[in-house]
Amino acid sequence: MIANGYSLELHFIGTHVQKPSAKPDGKGSLIFPVDFEGDALPTYRCRLIGSDTLACLVSVYEQGAEFKKKSICQDEIYSPPNSTHR
C-alpha cells in the first residue's frame, strides 16, 4: 500500500494495481474497497494508531491488518510488466 497524502495505491499480490477512493466513516476511520478479483468485495476500515501504524479491519473476512509507515525509493516499488507506474 502506497499512501501519498490522501491518495492510496494498492499493490496486493495476485491482483491489479488499484487506486481506491477512501471516504471518512464519520467515526474517525477511513473506508475503502479492495478488489481481490474473487466473489467478495471487502471493505477496509482503517485508522492511525500511533504516528506510524495504520490499523485496518477487513469486512467479509473478519480479520485485521496493520501497515507500518516506511519511506522507500521509487525503484523499490514493484510494478507488474507493462505497468505505467508513476
PyMOL Python script that loads the backbone (N, CA, C, O; Angstrom):
from pymol import cmd

cmd.read_pdbstr("""\
ATOM      1  N   MET A   1       0.861  -1.166   0.000  1.00  0.00           N
ATOM      2  CA  MET A   1       0.000   0.000   0.000  1.00  0.00           C
ATOM      3  C   MET A   1       0.902   1.221   0.000  1.00  0.00           C
ATOM      4  O   MET A   1       1.791   1.359   0.840  1.00  0.00           O
ATOM      5  N   ILE A   2       0.659   2.098  -0.951  1.00  0.00           N
ATOM      6  CA  ILE A   2       1.414   3.346  -1.037  1.00  0.00           C
ATOM      7  C   ILE A   2       0.437   4.479  -0.749  1.00  0.00           C
ATOM      8  O   ILE A   2      -0.578   4.628  -1.430  1.00  0.00           O
ATOM      9  N   ALA A   3       0.753   5.266   0.255  1.00  0.00           N
ATOM     10  CA  ALA A   3      -0.077   6.422   0.597  1.00  0.00           C
ATOM     11  C   ALA A   3       0.738   7.680   0.336  1.00  0.00           C
ATOM     12  O   ALA A   3       1.879   7.805   0.780  1.00  0.00           O
ATOM     13  N   ASN A   4       0.137   8.596  -0.386  1.00  0.00           N
ATOM     14  CA  ASN A   4       0.768   9.875  -0.679  1.00  0.00           C
ATOM     15  C   ASN A   4      -0.272  10.939  -0.404  1.00  0.00           C
ATOM     16  O   ASN A   4      -1.139  11.204  -1.237  1.00  0.00           O
ATOM     17  N   GLY A   5      -0.185  11.548   0.770  1.00  0.00           N
ATOM     18  CA  GLY A   5      -1.236  12.469   1.178  1.00  0.00           C
ATOM     19  C   GLY A   5      -2.522  11.693   1.369  1.00  0.00           C
ATOM     20  O   GLY A   5      -2.569  10.754   2.164  1.00  0.00           O
ATOM     21  N   TYR A   6      -3.573  12.075   0.646  1.00  0.00           N
ATOM     22  CA  TYR A   6      -4.858  11.372   0.741  1.00  0.00           C
ATOM     23  C   TYR A   6      -5.055  10.347  -0.374  1.00  0.00           C
ATOM     24  O   TYR A   6      -6.123   9.745  -0.481  1.00  0.00           O
ATOM     25  N   SER A   7      -4.035  10.148  -1.200  1.00  0.00           N
ATOM     26  CA  SER A   7      -4.130   9.189  -2.298  1.00  0.00           C
ATOM     27  C   SER A   7      -3.586   7.833  -1.875  1.00  0.00           C
ATOM     28  O   SER A   7      -2.545   7.749  -1.223  1.00  0.00           O
ATOM     29  N   LEU A   8      -4.291   6.780  -2.246  1.00  0.00           N
ATOM     30  CA  LEU A   8      -3.855   5.414  -1.970  1.00  0.00           C
ATOM     31  C   LEU A   8      -3.585   4.689  -3.274  1.00  0.00           C
ATOM     32  O   LEU A   8      -4.288   4.883  -4.266  1.00  0.00           O
ATOM     33  N   GLU A   9      -2.566   3.856  -3.262  1.00  0.00           N
ATOM     34  CA  GLU A   9      -2.273   2.985  -4.391  1.00  0.00           C
ATOM     35  C   GLU A   9      -1.972   1.616  -3.799  1.00  0.00           C
ATOM     36  O   GLU A   9      -1.039   1.466  -3.011  1.00  0.00           O
ATOM     37  N   LEU A  10      -2.761   0.620  -4.178  1.00  0.00           N
ATOM     38  CA  LEU A  10      -2.645  -0.709  -3.598  1.00  0.00           C
ATOM     39  C   LEU A  10      -1.941  -1.658  -4.555  1.00  0.00           C
ATOM     40  O   LEU A  10      -2.335  -1.794  -5.713  1.00  0.00           O
ATOM     41  N   HIS A  11      -0.908  -2.305  -4.068  1.00  0.00           N
ATOM     42  CA  HIS A  11      -0.136  -3.282  -4.835  1.00  0.00           C
ATOM     43  C   HIS A  11      -0.214  -4.605  -4.085  1.00  0.00           C
ATOM     44  O   HIS A  11       0.786  -5.049  -3.519  1.00  0.00           O
ATOM     45  N   PHE A  12      -1.371  -5.238  -4.069  1.00  0.00           N
ATOM     46  CA  PHE A  12      -1.527  -6.516  -3.387  1.00  0.00           C
ATOM     47  C   PHE A  12      -1.185  -7.645  -4.349  1.00  0.00           C
ATOM     48  O   PHE A  12      -1.558  -7.606  -5.521  1.00  0.00           O
ATOM     49  N   ILE A  13      -0.480  -8.643  -3.853  1.00  0.00           N
ATOM     50  CA  ILE A  13      -0.066  -9.782  -4.669  1.00  0.00           C
ATOM     51  C   ILE A  13      -1.291 -10.517  -5.203  1.00  0.00           C
ATOM     52  O   ILE A  13      -2.231 -10.795  -4.458  1.00  0.00           O
ATOM     53  N   GLY A  14      -1.276 -10.827  -6.486  1.00  0.00           N
ATOM     54  CA  GLY A  14      -2.341 -11.603  -7.101  1.00  0.00           C
ATOM     55  C   GLY A  14      -3.464 -10.783  -7.709  1.00  0.00           C
ATOM     56  O   GLY A  14      -4.447 -11.349  -8.188  1.00  0.00           O
ATOM     57  N   THR A  15      -3.342  -9.460  -7.701  1.00  0.00           N
ATOM     58  CA  THR A  15      -4.376  -8.612  -8.279  1.00  0.00           C
ATOM     59  C   THR A  15      -3.726  -7.410  -8.963  1.00  0.00           C
ATOM     60  O   THR A  15      -2.516  -7.209  -8.856  1.00  0.00           O
ATOM     61  N   HIS A  16      -4.514  -6.629  -9.650  1.00  0.00           N
ATOM     62  CA  HIS A  16      -4.012  -5.468 -10.371  1.00  0.00           C
ATOM     63  C   HIS A  16      -3.774  -4.294  -9.408  1.00  0.00           C
ATOM     64  O   HIS A  16      -4.285  -4.291  -8.288  1.00  0.00           O
ATOM     65  N   VAL A  17      -3.000  -3.304  -9.851  1.00  0.00           N
ATOM     66  CA  VAL A  17      -2.783  -2.096  -9.057  1.00  0.00           C
ATOM     67  C   VAL A  17      -4.109  -1.345  -8.966  1.00  0.00           C
ATOM     68  O   VAL A  17      -4.787  -1.137  -9.973  1.00  0.00           O
ATOM     69  N   GLN A  18      -4.471  -0.940  -7.745  1.00  0.00           N
ATOM     70  CA  GLN A  18      -5.751  -0.266  -7.527  1.00  0.00           C
ATOM     71  C   GLN A  18      -5.533   1.098  -6.877  1.00  0.00           C
ATOM     72  O   GLN A  18      -4.585   1.293  -6.117  1.00  0.00           O
ATOM     73  N   LYS A  19      -6.413   2.023  -7.183  1.00  0.00           N
ATOM     74  CA  LYS A  19      -6.376   3.364  -6.595  1.00  0.00           C
ATOM     75  C   LYS A  19      -7.776   3.687  -6.069  1.00  0.00           C
ATOM     76  O   LYS A  19      -8.510   4.463  -6.680  1.00  0.00           O
ATOM     77  N   PRO A  20      -8.142   3.086  -4.929  1.00  0.00           N
ATOM     78  CA  PRO A  20      -9.491   3.295  -4.410  1.00  0.00           C
ATOM     79  C   PRO A  20      -9.670   4.683  -3.802  1.00  0.00           C
ATOM     80  O   PRO A  20      -8.701   5.334  -3.413  1.00  0.00           O
ATOM     81  N   SER A  21     -10.899   5.116  -3.730  1.00  0.00           N
ATOM     82  CA  SER A  21     -11.236   6.370  -3.059  1.00  0.00           C
ATOM     83  C   SER A  21     -11.561   6.061  -1.606  1.00  0.00           C
ATOM     84  O   SER A  21     -12.497   5.315  -1.316  1.00  0.00           O
ATOM     85  N   ALA A  22     -10.793   6.632  -0.704  1.00  0.00           N
ATOM     86  CA  ALA A  22     -11.042   6.461   0.727  1.00  0.00           C
ATOM     87  C   ALA A  22     -12.038   7.525   1.177  1.00  0.00           C
ATOM     88  O   ALA A  22     -11.928   8.692   0.801  1.00  0.00           O
ATOM     89  N   LYS A  23     -13.001   7.112   1.979  1.00  0.00           N
ATOM     90  CA  LYS A  23     -14.029   8.033   2.465  1.00  0.00           C
ATOM     91  C   LYS A  23     -14.111   7.950   3.981  1.00  0.00           C
ATOM     92  O   LYS A  23     -13.981   6.864   4.545  1.00  0.00           O
ATOM     93  N   PRO A  24     -14.324   9.081   4.652  1.00  0.00           N
ATOM     94  CA  PRO A  24     -14.491   9.034   6.110  1.00  0.00           C
ATOM     95  C   PRO A  24     -15.798   8.338   6.474  1.00  0.00           C
ATOM     96  O   PRO A  24     -16.802   8.480   5.776  1.00  0.00           O
ATOM     97  N   ASP A  25     -15.777   7.584   7.573  1.00  0.00           N
ATOM     98  CA  ASP A  25     -16.994   6.885   8.003  1.00  0.00           C
ATOM     99  C   ASP A  25     -17.776   7.682   9.045  1.00  0.00           C
ATOM    100  O   ASP A  25     -18.823   7.226   9.505  1.00  0.00           O
ATOM    101  N   GLY A  26     -17.286   8.865   9.424  1.00  0.00           N
ATOM    102  CA  GLY A  26     -17.963   9.686  10.415  1.00  0.00           C
ATOM    103  C   GLY A  26     -17.670   9.264  11.841  1.00  0.00           C
ATOM    104  O   GLY A  26     -18.205   9.849  12.783  1.00  0.00           O
ATOM    105  N   LYS A  27     -16.817   8.246  12.013  1.00  0.00           N
ATOM    106  CA  LYS A  27     -16.476   7.738  13.347  1.00  0.00           C
ATOM    107  C   LYS A  27     -14.967   7.756  13.584  1.00  0.00           C
ATOM    108  O   LYS A  27     -14.473   7.117  14.513  1.00  0.00           O
ATOM    109  N   GLY A  28     -14.240   8.488  12.745  1.00  0.00           N
ATOM    110  CA  GLY A  28     -12.797   8.601  12.920  1.00  0.00           C
ATOM    111  C   GLY A  28     -11.968   7.664  12.064  1.00  0.00           C
ATOM    112  O   GLY A  28     -10.743   7.645  12.187  1.00  0.00           O
ATOM    113  N   SER A  29     -12.602   6.887  11.200  1.00  0.00           N
ATOM    114  CA  SER A  29     -11.876   5.960  10.329  1.00  0.00           C
ATOM    115  C   SER A  29     -12.112   6.314   8.866  1.00  0.00           C
ATOM    116  O   SER A  29     -13.044   7.045   8.529  1.00  0.00           O
ATOM    117  N   LEU A  30     -11.256   5.785   8.014  1.00  0.00           N
ATOM    118  CA  LEU A  30     -11.450   5.874   6.567  1.00  0.00           C
ATOM    119  C   LEU A  30     -11.818   4.491   6.066  1.00  0.00           C
ATOM    120  O   LEU A  30     -11.310   3.488   6.567  1.00  0.00           O
ATOM    121  N   ILE A  31     -12.698   4.434   5.083  1.00  0.00           N
ATOM    122  CA  ILE A  31     -13.081   3.151   4.492  1.00  0.00           C
ATOM    123  C   ILE A  31     -12.803   3.182   2.995  1.00  0.00           C
ATOM    124  O   ILE A  31     -12.966   4.210   2.337  1.00  0.00           O
ATOM    125  N   PHE A  32     -12.376   2.027   2.466  1.00  0.00           N
ATOM    126  CA  PHE A  32     -12.154   1.914   1.029  1.00  0.00           C
ATOM    127  C   PHE A  32     -12.285   0.452   0.625  1.00  0.00           C
ATOM    128  O   PHE A  32     -11.935  -0.443   1.394  1.00  0.00           O
ATOM    129  N   PRO A  33     -12.793   0.209  -0.590  1.00  0.00           N
ATOM    130  CA  PRO A  33     -12.936  -1.159  -1.078  1.00  0.00           C
ATOM    131  C   PRO A  33     -11.629  -1.669  -1.685  1.00  0.00           C
ATOM    132  O   PRO A  33     -10.804  -0.891  -2.165  1.00  0.00           O
ATOM    133  N   VAL A  34     -11.461  -2.990  -1.653  1.00  0.00           N
ATOM    134  CA  VAL A  34     -10.317  -3.628  -2.301  1.00  0.00           C
ATOM    135  C   VAL A  34     -10.842  -4.795  -3.128  1.00  0.00           C
ATOM    136  O   VAL A  34     -11.581  -5.638  -2.621  1.00  0.00           O
ATOM    137  N   ASP A  35     -10.463  -4.841  -4.388  1.00  0.00           N
ATOM    138  CA  ASP A  35     -10.924  -5.899  -5.283  1.00  0.00           C
ATOM    139  C   ASP A  35      -9.837  -6.962  -5.406  1.00  0.00           C
ATOM    140  O   ASP A  35      -8.822  -6.749  -6.070  1.00  0.00           O
ATOM    141  N   PHE A  36     -10.057  -8.113  -4.757  1.00  0.00           N
ATOM    142  CA  PHE A  36      -9.116  -9.226  -4.862  1.00  0.00           C
ATOM    143  C   PHE A  36      -9.508 -10.168  -5.999  1.00  0.00           C
ATOM    144  O   PHE A  36      -8.973 -11.271  -6.104  1.00  0.00           O
ATOM    145  N   GLU A  37     -10.430  -9.741  -6.840  1.00  0.00           N
ATOM    146  CA  GLU A  37     -10.887 -10.466  -8.020  1.00  0.00           C
ATOM    147  C   GLU A  37     -11.526 -11.805  -7.671  1.00  0.00           C
ATOM    148  O   GLU A  37     -11.423 -12.769  -8.429  1.00  0.00           O
ATOM    149  N   GLY A  38     -12.184 -11.857  -6.521  1.00  0.00           N
ATOM    150  CA  GLY A  38     -12.905 -13.054  -6.109  1.00  0.00           C
ATOM    151  C   GLY A  38     -14.387 -12.756  -6.025  1.00  0.00           C
ATOM    152  O   GLY A  38     -14.868 -11.798  -6.629  1.00  0.00           O
ATOM    153  N   ASP A  39     -15.107 -13.567  -5.285  1.00  0.00           N
ATOM    154  CA  ASP A  39     -16.548 -13.390  -5.148  1.00  0.00           C
ATOM    155  C   ASP A  39     -16.921 -12.220  -4.244  1.00  0.00           C
ATOM    156  O   ASP A  39     -17.953 -11.580  -4.444  1.00  0.00           O
ATOM    157  N   ALA A  40     -16.082 -11.944  -3.251  1.00  0.00           N
ATOM    158  CA  ALA A  40     -16.395 -10.888  -2.286  1.00  0.00           C
ATOM    159  C   ALA A  40     -15.653  -9.602  -2.642  1.00  0.00           C
ATOM    160  O   ALA A  40     -14.619  -9.640  -3.308  1.00  0.00           O
ATOM    161  N   LEU A  41     -16.177  -8.483  -2.202  1.00  0.00           N
ATOM    162  CA  LEU A  41     -15.517  -7.191  -2.365  1.00  0.00           C
ATOM    163  C   LEU A  41     -15.355  -6.602  -0.958  1.00  0.00           C
ATOM    164  O   LEU A  41     -16.217  -5.858  -0.491  1.00  0.00           O
ATOM    165  N   PRO A  42     -14.240  -6.940  -0.282  1.00  0.00           N
ATOM    166  CA  PRO A  42     -14.066  -6.479   1.092  1.00  0.00           C
ATOM    167  C   PRO A  42     -13.844  -4.977   1.180  1.00  0.00           C
ATOM    168  O   PRO A  42     -13.344  -4.346   0.249  1.00  0.00           O
ATOM    169  N   THR A  43     -14.223  -4.430   2.309  1.00  0.00           N
ATOM    170  CA  THR A  43     -14.000  -3.026   2.624  1.00  0.00           C
ATOM    171  C   THR A  43     -13.014  -2.956   3.782  1.00  0.00           C
ATOM    172  O   THR A  43     -13.176  -3.644   4.790  1.00  0.00           O
ATOM    173  N   TYR A  44     -11.998  -2.125   3.635  1.00  0.00           N
ATOM    174  CA  TYR A  44     -11.044  -1.890   4.707  1.00  0.00           C
ATOM    175  C   TYR A  44     -11.519  -0.664   5.494  1.00  0.00           C
ATOM    176  O   TYR A  44     -11.837   0.368   4.902  1.00  0.00           O
ATOM    177  N   ARG A  45     -11.566  -0.772   6.812  1.00  0.00           N
ATOM    178  CA  ARG A  45     -11.909   0.332   7.709  1.00  0.00           C
ATOM    179  C   ARG A  45     -10.657   0.598   8.531  1.00  0.00           C
ATOM    180  O   ARG A  45     -10.286  -0.216   9.377  1.00  0.00           O
ATOM    181  N   CYS A  46      -9.997   1.739   8.290  1.00  0.00           N
ATOM    182  CA  CYS A  46      -8.671   1.986   8.845  1.00  0.00           C
ATOM    183  C   CYS A  46      -8.596   3.287   9.636  1.00  0.00           C
ATOM    184  O   CYS A  46      -9.322   4.249   9.382  1.00  0.00           O
ATOM    185  N   ARG A  47      -7.674   3.271  10.615  1.00  0.00           N
ATOM    186  CA  ARG A  47      -7.339   4.490  11.339  1.00  0.00           C
ATOM    187  C   ARG A  47      -5.907   4.396  11.819  1.00  0.00           C
ATOM    188  O   ARG A  47      -5.367   3.304  11.995  1.00  0.00           O
ATOM    189  N   LEU A  48      -5.294   5.559  12.030  1.00  0.00           N
ATOM    190  CA  LEU A  48      -3.928   5.596  12.528  1.00  0.00           C
ATOM    191  C   LEU A  48      -3.912   5.236  14.005  1.00  0.00           C
ATOM    192  O   LEU A  48      -4.741   5.713  14.780  1.00  0.00           O
ATOM    193  N   ILE A  49      -2.965   4.395  14.384  1.00  0.00           N
ATOM    194  CA  ILE A  49      -2.707   4.141  15.798  1.00  0.00           C
ATOM    195  C   ILE A  49      -1.237   4.473  16.001  1.00  0.00           C
ATOM    196  O   ILE A  49      -0.366   3.809  15.439  1.00  0.00           O
ATOM    197  N   GLY A  50      -0.964   5.467  16.776  1.00  0.00           N
ATOM    198  CA  GLY A  50       0.401   5.972  16.880  1.00  0.00           C
ATOM    199  C   GLY A  50       0.704   6.817  15.663  1.00  0.00           C
ATOM    200  O   GLY A  50      -0.193   7.182  14.902  1.00  0.00           O
ATOM    201  N   SER A  51       1.978   7.125  15.488  1.00  0.00           N
ATOM    202  CA  SER A  51       2.342   8.002  14.373  1.00  0.00           C
ATOM    203  C   SER A  51       2.769   7.246  13.123  1.00  0.00           C
ATOM    204  O   SER A  51       2.962   7.855  12.070  1.00  0.00           O
ATOM    205  N   ASP A  52       2.922   5.910  13.224  1.00  0.00           N
ATOM    206  CA  ASP A  52       3.451   5.208  12.064  1.00  0.00           C
ATOM    207  C   ASP A  52       2.748   3.889  11.736  1.00  0.00           C
ATOM    208  O   ASP A  52       3.285   3.074  10.986  1.00  0.00           O
ATOM    209  N   THR A  53       1.562   3.673  12.285  1.00  0.00           N
ATOM    210  CA  THR A  53       0.855   2.420  12.028  1.00  0.00           C
ATOM    211  C   THR A  53      -0.585   2.681  11.618  1.00  0.00           C
ATOM    212  O   THR A  53      -1.310   3.421  12.283  1.00  0.00           O
ATOM    213  N   LEU A  54      -0.987   2.065  10.520  1.00  0.00           N
ATOM    214  CA  LEU A  54      -2.367   2.119  10.054  1.00  0.00           C
ATOM    215  C   LEU A  54      -2.994   0.768  10.380  1.00  0.00           C
ATOM    216  O   LEU A  54      -2.575  -0.258   9.846  1.00  0.00           O
ATOM    217  N   ALA A  55      -3.983   0.767  11.242  1.00  0.00           N
ATOM    218  CA  ALA A  55      -4.674  -0.472  11.624  1.00  0.00           C
ATOM    219  C   ALA A  55      -5.988  -0.542  10.869  1.00  0.00           C
ATOM    220  O   ALA A  55      -6.738   0.432  10.813  1.00  0.00           O
ATOM    221  N   CYS A  56      -6.262  -1.718  10.283  1.00  0.00           N
ATOM    222  CA  CYS A  56      -7.457  -1.886   9.461  1.00  0.00           C
ATOM    223  C   CYS A  56      -8.233  -3.130   9.873  1.00  0.00           C
ATOM    224  O   CYS A  56      -7.649  -4.170  10.178  1.00  0.00           O
ATOM    225  N   LEU A  57      -9.545  -3.008   9.877  1.00  0.00           N
ATOM    226  CA  LEU A  57     -10.431  -4.155   9.991  1.00  0.00           C
ATOM    227  C   LEU A  57     -10.968  -4.420   8.599  1.00  0.00           C
ATOM    228  O   LEU A  57     -11.321  -3.494   7.870  1.00  0.00           O
ATOM    229  N   VAL A  58     -11.024  -5.685   8.240  1.00  0.00           N
ATOM    230  CA  VAL A  58     -11.422  -6.055   6.887  1.00  0.00           C
ATOM    231  C   VAL A  58     -12.776  -6.749   6.952  1.00  0.00           C
ATOM    232  O   VAL A  58     -12.908  -7.814   7.554  1.00  0.00           O
ATOM    233  N   SER A  59     -13.782  -6.138   6.327  1.00  0.00           N
ATOM    234  CA  SER A  59     -15.103  -6.761   6.296  1.00  0.00           C
ATOM    235  C   SER A  59     -15.022  -8.060   5.504  1.00  0.00           C
ATOM    236  O   SER A  59     -14.015  -8.316   4.844  1.00  0.00           O
ATOM    237  N   VAL A  60     -16.012  -8.840   5.556  1.00  0.00           N
ATOM    238  CA  VAL A  60     -16.152 -10.108   4.842  1.00  0.00           C
ATOM    239  C   VAL A  60     -15.247 -11.194   5.438  1.00  0.00           C
ATOM    240  O   VAL A  60     -15.728 -12.280   5.763  1.00  0.00           O
ATOM    241  N   TYR A  61     -13.958 -10.920   5.584  1.00  0.00           N
ATOM    242  CA  TYR A  61     -13.014 -11.938   6.039  1.00  0.00           C
ATOM    243  C   TYR A  61     -12.881 -11.983   7.568  1.00  0.00           C
ATOM    244  O   TYR A  61     -12.238 -12.890   8.096  1.00  0.00           O
ATOM    245  N   GLU A  62     -13.470 -11.027   8.282  1.00  0.00           N
ATOM    246  CA  GLU A  62     -13.412 -10.938   9.738  1.00  0.00           C
ATOM    247  C   GLU A  62     -11.982 -11.043  10.251  1.00  0.00           C
ATOM    248  O   GLU A  62     -11.679 -11.863  11.118  1.00  0.00           O
ATOM    249  N   GLN A  63     -11.109 -10.202   9.704  1.00  0.00           N
ATOM    250  CA  GLN A  63      -9.729 -10.164  10.146  1.00  0.00           C
ATOM    251  C   GLN A  63      -9.216  -8.731  10.113  1.00  0.00           C
ATOM    252  O   GLN A  63      -9.894  -7.821   9.636  1.00  0.00           O
ATOM    253  N   GLY A  64      -8.027  -8.556  10.621  1.00  0.00           N
ATOM    254  CA  GLY A  64      -7.425  -7.238  10.652  1.00  0.00           C
ATOM    255  C   GLY A  64      -6.075  -7.243   9.962  1.00  0.00           C
ATOM    256  O   GLY A  64      -5.518  -8.299   9.661  1.00  0.00           O
ATOM    257  N   ALA A  65      -5.561  -6.057   9.716  1.00  0.00           N
ATOM    258  CA  ALA A  65      -4.248  -5.906   9.096  1.00  0.00           C
ATOM    259  C   ALA A  65      -3.618  -4.627   9.633  1.00  0.00           C
ATOM    260  O   ALA A  65      -4.318  -3.654   9.912  1.00  0.00           O
ATOM    261  N   GLU A  66      -2.309  -4.631   9.776  1.00  0.00           N
ATOM    262  CA  GLU A  66      -1.566  -3.441  10.175  1.00  0.00           C
ATOM    263  C   GLU A  66      -0.545  -3.124   9.099  1.00  0.00           C
ATOM    264  O   GLU A  66       0.117  -4.010   8.559  1.00  0.00           O
ATOM    265  N   PHE A  67      -0.435  -1.845   8.804  1.00  0.00           N
ATOM    266  CA  PHE A  67       0.547  -1.367   7.842  1.00  0.00           C
ATOM    267  C   PHE A  67       1.449  -0.375   8.556  1.00  0.00           C
ATOM    268  O   PHE A  67       0.967   0.597   9.137  1.00  0.00           O
ATOM    269  N   LYS A  68       2.759  -0.612   8.517  1.00  0.00           N
ATOM    270  CA  LYS A  68       3.738   0.265   9.155  1.00  0.00           C
ATOM    271  C   LYS A  68       4.260   1.262   8.132  1.00  0.00           C
ATOM    272  O   LYS A  68       4.496   0.920   6.973  1.00  0.00           O
ATOM    273  N   LYS A  69       4.435   2.497   8.577  1.00  0.00           N
ATOM    274  CA  LYS A  69       4.966   3.541   7.710  1.00  0.00           C
ATOM    275  C   LYS A  69       6.443   3.273   7.432  1.00  0.00           C
ATOM    276  O   LYS A  69       7.216   2.970   8.341  1.00  0.00           O
ATOM    277  N   LYS A  70       6.815   3.387   6.172  1.00  0.00           N
ATOM    278  CA  LYS A  70       8.199   3.192   5.766  1.00  0.00           C
ATOM    279  C   LYS A  70       8.463   4.040   4.538  1.00  0.00           C
ATOM    280  O   LYS A  70       7.688   4.016   3.582  1.00  0.00           O
ATOM    281  N   SER A  71       9.541   4.778   4.560  1.00  0.00           N
ATOM    282  CA  SER A  71       9.931   5.556   3.387  1.00  0.00           C
ATOM    283  C   SER A  71      10.689   4.640   2.438  1.00  0.00           C
ATOM    284  O   SER A  71      11.560   3.878   2.861  1.00  0.00           O
ATOM    285  N   ILE A  72      10.355   4.717   1.158  1.00  0.00           N
ATOM    286  CA  ILE A  72      11.018   3.894   0.156  1.00  0.00           C
ATOM    287  C   ILE A  72      11.370   4.730  -1.062  1.00  0.00           C
ATOM    288  O   ILE A  72      10.812   5.804  -1.285  1.00  0.00           O
ATOM    289  N   CYS A  73      12.305   4.215  -1.839  1.00  0.00           N
ATOM    290  CA  CYS A  73      12.681   4.861  -3.099  1.00  0.00           C
ATOM    291  C   CYS A  73      11.780   4.347  -4.213  1.00  0.00           C
ATOM    292  O   CYS A  73      11.227   3.252  -4.109  1.00  0.00           O
ATOM    293  N   GLN A  74      11.632   5.113  -5.254  1.00  0.00           N
ATOM    294  CA  GLN A  74      10.779   4.743  -6.394  1.00  0.00           C
ATOM    295  C   GLN A  74      11.157   3.386  -6.976  1.00  0.00           C
ATOM    296  O   GLN A  74      10.275   2.616  -7.358  1.00  0.00           O
ATOM    297  N   ASP A  75      12.453   3.079  -7.050  1.00  0.00           N
ATOM    298  CA  ASP A  75      12.873   1.818  -7.659  1.00  0.00           C
ATOM    299  C   ASP A  75      12.612   0.606  -6.764  1.00  0.00           C
ATOM    300  O   ASP A  75      12.819  -0.525  -7.203  1.00  0.00           O
ATOM    301  N   GLU A  76      12.165   0.810  -5.522  1.00  0.00           N
ATOM    302  CA  GLU A  76      11.813  -0.286  -4.635  1.00  0.00           C
ATOM    303  C   GLU A  76      10.351  -0.717  -4.782  1.00  0.00           C
ATOM    304  O   GLU A  76       9.940  -1.712  -4.184  1.00  0.00           O
ATOM    305  N   ILE A  77       9.570   0.015  -5.565  1.00  0.00           N
ATOM    306  CA  ILE A  77       8.154  -0.284  -5.747  1.00  0.00           C
ATOM    307  C   ILE A  77       8.004  -1.257  -6.907  1.00  0.00           C
ATOM    308  O   ILE A  77       8.457  -0.983  -8.018  1.00  0.00           O
ATOM    309  N   TYR A  78       7.372  -2.388  -6.648  1.00  0.00           N
ATOM    310  CA  TYR A  78       7.151  -3.382  -7.698  1.00  0.00           C
ATOM    311  C   TYR A  78       6.039  -2.911  -8.623  1.00  0.00           C
ATOM    312  O   TYR A  78       4.985  -2.466  -8.168  1.00  0.00           O
ATOM    313  N   SER A  79       6.279  -3.010  -9.904  1.00  0.00           N
ATOM    314  CA  SER A  79       5.260  -2.743 -10.910  1.00  0.00           C
ATOM    315  C   SER A  79       5.196  -3.942 -11.838  1.00  0.00           C
ATOM    316  O   SER A  79       6.229  -4.392 -12.334  1.00  0.00           O
ATOM    317  N   PRO A  80       3.992  -4.475 -12.084  1.00  0.00           N
ATOM    318  CA  PRO A  80       3.880  -5.606 -13.000  1.00  0.00           C
ATOM    319  C   PRO A  80       4.377  -5.223 -14.388  1.00  0.00           C
ATOM    320  O   PRO A  80       4.382  -4.044 -14.743  1.00  0.00           O
ATOM    321  N   PRO A  81       4.799  -6.221 -15.179  1.00  0.00           N
ATOM    322  CA  PRO A  81       5.219  -5.917 -16.561  1.00  0.00           C
ATOM    323  C   PRO A  81       4.135  -5.136 -17.306  1.00  0.00           C
ATOM    324  O   PRO A  81       2.945  -5.367 -17.091  1.00  0.00           O
ATOM    325  N   ASN A  82       4.531  -4.240 -18.155  1.00  0.00           N
ATOM    326  CA  ASN A  82       3.622  -3.396 -18.945  1.00  0.00           C
ATOM    327  C   ASN A  82       2.812  -2.444 -18.088  1.00  0.00           C
ATOM    328  O   ASN A  82       1.767  -1.960 -18.521  1.00  0.00           O
ATOM    329  N   SER A  83       3.274  -2.171 -16.887  1.00  0.00           N
ATOM    330  CA  SER A  83       2.575  -1.244 -15.998  1.00  0.00           C
ATOM    331  C   SER A  83       3.054   0.177 -16.279  1.00  0.00           C
ATOM    332  O   SER A  83       4.195   0.390 -16.689  1.00  0.00           O
ATOM    333  N   THR A  84       2.185   1.125 -16.058  1.00  0.00           N
ATOM    334  CA  THR A  84       2.547   2.528 -16.253  1.00  0.00           C
ATOM    335  C   THR A  84       2.580   3.213 -14.911  1.00  0.00           C
ATOM    336  O   THR A  84       1.853   4.180 -14.682  1.00  0.00           O
ATOM    337  N   HIS A  85       3.430   2.712 -14.012  1.00  0.00           N
ATOM    338  CA  HIS A  85       3.546   3.285 -12.677  1.00  0.00           C
ATOM    339  C   HIS A  85       4.298   4.607 -12.755  1.00  0.00           C
ATOM    340  O   HIS A  85       5.292   4.728 -13.470  1.00  0.00           O
ATOM    341  N   ARG A  86       3.814   5.585 -12.016  1.00  0.00           N
ATOM    342  CA  ARG A  86       4.463   6.895 -11.998  1.00  0.00           C
ATOM    343  C   ARG A  86       5.716   6.869 -11.175  1.00  0.00           C
ATOM    344  O   ARG A  86       6.393   7.889 -11.049  1.00  0.00           O
TER     345      ARG A  86
END
""", "prot")
cmd.dss("prot")
cmd.show_as("cartoon", "prot")
cmd.util.cbc("prot")
cmd.orient("prot")
